[in-house]
Amino acid sequence: MKTGEPASALQTARDEQSRADLLGAQAIRAGLQGLCPNCGRGPLFQGFLKVRPTCAVCGYDLASVETGDGAATFIMQIAGFLVGFSALAVEITWHPPIWLHLIIWLPLVAALALGLMRPGKGLMTALQMLRTRDPK
């Protein structure tokens, strides 16, 4: 590092736990952005939700990271809670007809679930990778 350059957080982390926490935060941020949790540069997905077998940049074996249906379960609960309680609040306050509820809330829950699915799957992939990674 040259004199006058700011030190990165990883370079200034003193102990192994601080370094592990920083690497974990970087992996989670990369997963949320749809990037490889290992290097943070390569794309995580091929298609909408299919995880690539390996990272095109670092070669990390992404196929070994199995998340199952965890992301979908959490996303359904989050979207259902937000839309369900919002619909309940609107019903209690204004009493709109049922067809208006259907027009508003069904597309909203679908858009919310689809919008959260990729970041949720990336987050679950990053967390699973961090959990199963061998300590160095």
C-alpha positions in Angstrom: 0.0 0.0 0.0 1.3 3.4 -0.9 1.7 6.2 1.5 -1.5 8.4 1.6 -3.8 5.7 0.3 -6.7 4.8 2.6 -6.4 1.3 4.0 -9.3 -1.1 3.2 -11.3 -2.5 6.1 -10.0 -6.0 5.3 -6.4 -4.8 5.6 -7.0 -3.0 8.9 -8.9 -5.9 10.5 -6.6 -7.0 13.3 -7.9 -10.5 14.3 -9.3 -13.5 12.4 -12.9 -12.9 13.7 -12.9 -9.3 12.3 -11.7 -10.6 8.9 -14.3 -13.4 8.9 -17.0 -10.9 9.7 -15.9 -8.6 6.8 -15.7 -11.5 4.4 -19.1 -12.6 5.5 -20.6 -9.2 5.0 -19.0 -9.0 1.5 -20.4 -12.4 0.6 -23.9 -11.5 1.8 -23.8 -8.2 -0.2 -22.7 -10.0 -3.3 -25.4 -12.6 -2.9 -28.1 -10.0 -2.6 -26.8 -8.3 -5.8 -26.8 -11.7 -7.7 -23.1 -12.0 -7.8 -20.8 -14.9 -6.7 -20.6 -14.9 -2.9 -17.0 -16.1 -3.1 -15.4 -13.4 -5.3 -18.2 -10.8 -5.6 -17.6 -10.4 -9.3 -19.1 -13.3 -11.4 -22.8 -13.7 -12.0 -24.5 -16.0 -9.6 -27.5 -16.9 -11.8 -28.0 -18.3 -15.2 -31.6 -17.5 -16.0 -34.0 -16.2 -13.4 -33.3 -18.4 -10.4 -31.0 -21.2 -11.6 -27.7 -21.0 -9.9 -24.6 -21.4 -12.2 -22.7 -24.6 -11.7 -19.4 -22.7 -11.3 -18.4 -19.0 -11.0 -17.1 -17.8 -14.4 -14.6 -15.5 -12.6 -13.1 -17.5 -9.7 -14.2 -21.0 -10.6 -16.0 -21.6 -7.2 -18.2 -24.7 -7.2 -21.6 -23.1 -6.8 -23.4 -26.4 -7.5 -22.2 -27.7 -4.1 -24.2 -24.9 -2.3 -27.7 -26.2 -1.9 -30.4 -23.8 -0.6 -33.5 -25.9 -1.2 -36.7 -24.0 -0.9 -35.6 -21.8 1.9 -35.7 -18.6 -0.1 -39.2 -19.3 -1.5 -40.5 -20.0 2.0 -39.2 -16.8 3.5 -40.3 -14.7 0.5 -43.8 -16.1 0.7 -44.0 -15.3 4.4 -42.7 -11.8 3.9 -45.0 -11.0 0.9 -48.0 -12.6 2.6 -47.5 -10.6 5.7 -47.0 -7.3 4.0 -49.9 -7.7 1.6 -52.2 -9.5 4.0 -52.0 -6.9 6.7 -52.1 -4.0 4.2 -55.3 -5.5 2.7 -56.7 -5.9 6.2 -55.9 -2.3 7.1 -57.5 -1.0 3.8 -60.6 -3.1 4.5 -61.0 -1.9 8.0 -60.5 1.8 7.0 -62.3 2.1 3.7 -64.4 -1.1 3.1 -63.7 -1.3 -0.7 -65.5 -4.0 -2.8 -63.9 -7.4 -3.1 -63.1 -7.0 -6.8 -61.0 -3.9 -5.9 -59.1 -6.0 -3.3 -58.4 -8.6 -6.0 -57.3 -6.0 -8.6 -54.9 -4.4 -6.1 -53.5 -7.1 -3.9 -53.1 -10.1 -6.2 -50.7 -8.3 -8.6 -48.9 -6.7 -5.7 -48.2 -10.0 -4.0 -47.0 -11.5 -7.2 -44.8 -8.5 -8.0 -43.4 -8.5 -4.5 -42.7 -12.2 -4.5 -41.0 -12.1 -7.9 -39.0 -9.0 -7.0 -37.7 -10.5 -3.8 -37.0 -13.9 -5.1 -33.5 -13.3 -6.7 -32.1 -11.3 -3.8 -33.5 -13.9 -1.4 -32.0 -16.8 -3.3 -28.7 -15.0 -3.5 -28.8 -14.3 0.2 -29.6 -17.9 1.0 -26.8 -19.1 -1.3 -24.3 -16.8 0.4 -25.3 -17.8 3.9 -25.2 -21.5 3.0 -21.7 -21.0 1.4 -20.5 -19.3 4.5 -21.9 -22.0 6.7 -20.3 -24.9 4.8 -17.0 -23.2 3.9 -13.9 -24.8 5.3 -12.0 -22.5 7.7 -8.7 -21.3 6.3 
